[in-house]
Amino acid sequence: MRISKHAYSRISKRGLDKTILTLMEEILTPKYLNKSNHLFLDRKTSLEISRILRRTAEKIEKHSGTRIIMDKESSVLITAYRQ
């Protein structure tokens, strides 16, 4: 996402995290209002996303040491195992 100079200064002044803004852009569905797209992260959605991310982080930690072997073009998974 490109950020205008105005938006960059507002993000800095308001203490917003660009990572969260990028995540919102990827996950949320925009609503078209007043000739522009709006994304709104409400409390219910933020809690749901947090739960999903926590579960994903736990799975990543559980799979520490996992190795996958792929073909030369990295298009076919040949095998996977844990050390």
N, C-alpha and C positions, 0 to 999 in steps of 0.2 A: 504494500500500500504506500502510495506517495503521500507525504504530509506537507501541507502548505506552511509558509512561514508563520502565518497567523495561528494555525492550529498548533504548530510546534511551540510557540510561545505560550499558548493557553495550556497545553499539556504540561509544560514545565511549571507554570505558575500554580496549577491546580494539583500537582503532585501525582498525576496519572502515570501508570506504567505502560510503556509501548507494547510490551509483551501481551498484556491483558487486552489491549485494543486490537492487536493482531488476532488473538484468540477469538475475540468477539466477532471479528470480520469473518473468520473461518467457520464458526459454529452457528451463529444466529442468522435468522432469516430477516432480511430488511423489509421495512414497511415504507411504501412510497407516500410521503406527506409533503405538501407545499413545494412540489417540484424537486424533491431530493429524497434520498434513501436514509431512513433512520434505523439505528440498531439500539435496542434498549435491553440492558441486562438487569432483570428484576431479581428480587431476593430468592424466589422459588427456583428460577433457572440457575442462579449462581450456586445454590446449595446442591442442586442436581449435578451440575458440572463438577463441583468439588468432590462429591461422592464418587463419581466416575474416575476422576483423576487419582483419588486416594487408592481405589481398587487397582487401578493400572500401576501405580507406584509399587504397591504390595506385590503384584505379579512380576514386575521387573526385578525387584529384590529377590524374589523366590527363584527366578530363573538365572541368577548370577552363575556364571561358569558354563552357560549353554553355548554350544558352537554349532553353526550350520555350514554345510558344504554345498556349494552351488557349481553349476557348470561354468565353462569359460566365459560365456556371455552374461552370466548372472541372471539367467531367465528361468532356469529350472532348479528347484531344490532337490538335491540328491539324497542327503541324509541330515539328521540333527541328533545331537547327543549332549549329555552333561559330563563334565570332567570330574 
